[in-house]
């Protein structure tokens, strides 16, 4: 919940998402269910009444594969 707006982030069954830091680039590796899930998370953050600064933390304990680095999806409407 951000600014009184509740957002629901759903996960498909069988999701595999791994995030790795290869030094100069970040790799997000996912199966089809993982890609659809991430796309859904981004679309949720893009909804018209979602406030600036709304975000979702993804970690090993919160949806990512073991050994993944953390990933934050955040809405920023500033240019």
C-alpha positions in Angstrom: 0.0 0.0 0.0 1.3 3.4 -0.9 -0.6 6.7 -0.3 -3.7 4.6 0.6 -3.6 2.8 -2.8 -3.3 -1.0 -2.5 -1.7 -2.9 -5.3 -1.7 -6.7 -5.7 1.3 -8.3 -7.3 0.4 -11.8 -8.4 2.8 -14.7 -9.2 2.1 -17.4 -11.7 2.7 -21.0 -10.7 6.1 -22.4 -11.7 7.9 -19.0 -11.8 11.7 -19.0 -12.2 13.4 -15.6 -12.1 17.1 -15.1 -11.5 18.9 -11.8 -11.3 22.7 -11.7 -11.7 25.3 -8.9 -11.7 27.9 -9.6 -14.4 30.0 -6.5 -13.5 29.0 -4.1 -16.3 25.5 -5.5 -16.8 22.6 -6.9 -15.0 21.0 -10.1 -16.3 17.4 -11.0 -15.6 16.9 -14.7 -16.6 13.4 -16.1 -16.4 11.1 -18.8 -17.8 7.9 -17.9 -19.6 5.9 -17.8 -16.3 8.6 -15.6 -14.8 8.6 -13.1 -17.7 4.8 -12.9 -17.6 4.9 -12.3 -13.8 7.5 -9.6 -14.1 5.5 -8.0 -16.9 2.4 -8.0 -14.7 4.3 -6.4 -11.9 5.5 -3.6 -14.2 1.9 -3.1 -15.5 0.6 -2.9 -12.0 3.1 -0.2 -11.2 2.1 1.6 -14.4 -1.6 1.9 -13.5 -2.9 5.4 -13.7 -3.6 5.9 -10.0 -0.4 4.3 -8.7 1.6 7.0 -7.0 5.1 8.1 -7.8 7.6 6.2 -5.7 5.5 3.0 -5.4 7.9 0.1 -5.6 8.3 -3.7 -5.2 11.4 -5.4 -3.7 12.3 -8.8 -5.1 14.8 -11.0 -3.3 15.7 -14.6 -2.8 13.1 -14.8 0.0 10.6 -12.9 -2.1 10.2 -14.6 -5.5 13.7 -14.7 -7.0 15.8 -17.8 -7.5 18.5 -18.8 -4.9 21.7 -16.8 -5.5 20.0 -13.8 -7.1 20.9 -10.3 -6.3 18.0 -8.0 -5.1 15.9 -6.2 -7.7 13.6 -3.2 -7.0 10.9 -2.2 -9.5 9.9 1.4 -8.8 7.7 4.0 -10.4 9.3 7.4 -11.0 7.2 10.0 -12.8 9.9 12.7 -12.5 11.7 13.5 -15.8 
